[in-house]
């Protein structure tokens, strides 16, 4: 009977191993919780040996992040490349189609494209759970690693602190007629602001506001938002709607006559981390995501002059006056999915009330 018992036990052990292997899918790895999570991820990462990521983070920053990560997990390798615009998404989709997938995660604004391709894996991280609710994507499709905030910028030589607008309604004062500018591209500037107004106030109130704002002869500037902000600093207009607050901070620190006010909730845009459904190294990828959202990496990433998503990490000192969290303000994140879903309606409202404006990409 002994040989038979040994054979049965071997068979059972084999079935357990197969069942465990099947249970440990990318989905289960991505959504691990509890005290044993870290050990499971580390054990799996040792078998995988590396993590591969891409996105818009610069070479020097990626090198600093890799060095810090490898000091914590010396048994891993980090491969990365900078791919901007839609190049990262296109590369991932091409790899998937050719069955040559190497990339585990991407950093950037690629949710719409990759979700359409069926490549976005929802995940959990204790670092995301520790973030304020305003910072979190409700369906756990990604983890924000930094934010950009937008407000009302004004030329301090033309507008005193006492009379500076602090709310969007303040812009309706007749004294600002002909002195306001905003930027325009299909997915940013004026259309993004209109989407923000609609989500914040609802369709009726937003429509009434835009109708009244249009009476202020608001100018629409082509080119980049930074170029529009530069024109305000140069005195061509007094006020810019939707200025990036980190750019205001940097210019002010260099002596430009520029300042800004924030509105509650502040309009926010995020950069985020996406885990891929076909990630070849899911354990290592989750360790890397946790790392990128934790203190050490967030301290490194703030060198890019954006606002860290980790609420325990302060932005650079020059940006502190324009940090909503430190002023007790909430944020309304205008997401990529929101922009894509609302693009048609927001552009229609833009053209209806600001007829002289010409959209540019």
Secondary structure, 3 states (H helix, E strand, C coil): CHHHHHHHHHHHHHHHHHHHHHHCCHHHHHCCCCCCHHHHHHHHHHHHCEEEEEECCCHHHHHHHHHHHHHHCCCCEEEEEECCCCHHHHHHHHHHHCCCCCCCEEEECCHHHHHHCCCECCCCCHHHHCCCHHHCCCCCCCEEEEEEEEEEEEECCCCCCCCCCCCCHHHHCHHHCCCEEEEEECCEEHHHHHHHHHHHHCHHHHHHHHHHHHCCCCEEECCCHHHHHHHHHCCCCCEEEEEEHHHHHHHHHCCCCEEEECCCCEEEEEEEEEEECCCCCHHHHHHHHHHHHCHHHHHHHHHHCCEECCCCCCCCHHHHHHCHHHHCCCEEECCHHHHHHHHHHHHHHHHHHCCCCCCCC
